[in-house]
Structure formats: structure tokens, C-alpha cells
């Protein structure tokens, strides 16, 4: 049996801007790298983002482990903010009007012992991408539980976007 391949029509240009506005969101400034890397890189028709943290105006939205200091709801919101920051990095490199589809999301969740709802946390990122790009925001995904993340953040998200 052949695997199903989901190929949506490209989103109309600037639909992302209207959708962000309807969500009460706007693209933030791209976060400055905290090491020897760049926030995003275009290779051919793909833009790869570095892992994005849930920064809001230069401050982390939350710190600590999910399932201990950070609730599932807070972590899901943090994942949404990570995705918004990733979109800002994509926009800086290629412009969101050029996005054909979101190909993949990888999310890391700093998890307290016994916490195993990482997919529910990363839904925050996935749902935002769907709300912004519609069917073109549907993607492959990994949600990984880890012991520690940089700066004691509860969530880190990276995306791969196909661009025209």
C-alpha cells in the first residue's frame, strides 16, 4: 500500500498577515543568536530555522520543566511563541509571502520525570502554523522530551518551510 502524500495548494500571498492579525499577533523581531549560528538558512527551496525559544520582547515567556514548574497550558503557549519566532526567522530570510508550505516541525520539551505529553505541548506550534497558513501549514512533526534546554526554557521549536 502506497503512503499518502499531502500536497496542498500554495496559500494566497499575504494570507499569513491577515491570519496573524485576526489572531491578534504580529511577527516579532528575529531573536539574536546566542551562539555561533544564524536564525535561519535558505538552501534551494527550503528554509531551515535554528531552534527558536519562546521569547516575548527579549524575555522568556516561561522557564522550568513542563510537568513541574510549567503547566501543559503554559508550555503549549510557549510552543506557539516559538513557532511565531520561527516564522519571523523565515520571513527575514525569504519573506512569508514566498512560503508554499510548512514541511516539518521539530519540538523539544524540557520534561519533568513522568511527563509524557510532549505531543500536546508541540500542538501549540502546529496549531498556530495551521491557523496562519491553512492547509499549507499541515506538516510532518517530531515532539521530543528532553531533560534540559538552553536558558531553562520549557520548549524549543524549529521548522522547515518550502518557499517559492
WOMO-V157597 format. One record per backbone hydrogen bond with DSSP energy under -0.5 kcal/mol. NH is the residue of the N-H (numbers start at 1). CO is the residue of the C=O. Records with the same first field share a line. If there is no record, write none. Layout:
BEGIN
NH->CO, CO
END
This chain:
BEGIN
6->4
7->5
8->6
15->12
18->14
19->15
20->16
21->17
22->18
23->19
24->21
25->20
37->35
41->48
43->46
46->43
47->161
48->41
49->159
50->39
52->157
54->155
55->53
56->59
59->56
61->54
64->152
66->110
67->70
68->65
70->65
75->71
76->72
77->73
78->74
79->75
80->76
81->77
82->78
83->79
84->80
85->81
86->82
87->83
88->84
89->85
90->86
91->87
92->88
93->89
94->90
95->90, 91
98->95
99->96
100->162
101->162
102->136
103->101, 160
104->160
105->140
106->158
107->142
108->156
109->144
110->108, 154
111->109, 146
112->66
115->112
116->114
120->117
121->117
122->118
123->119
124->121
125->122
126->122
127->123
128->124
129->125
130->126
131->127
132->128
133->129
134->130
136->133
137->134
138->135
140->103
142->105
144->107
146->109
152->149
153->150
156->108
157->52
158->106
160->104
161->47
162->101
163->45
164->98
END
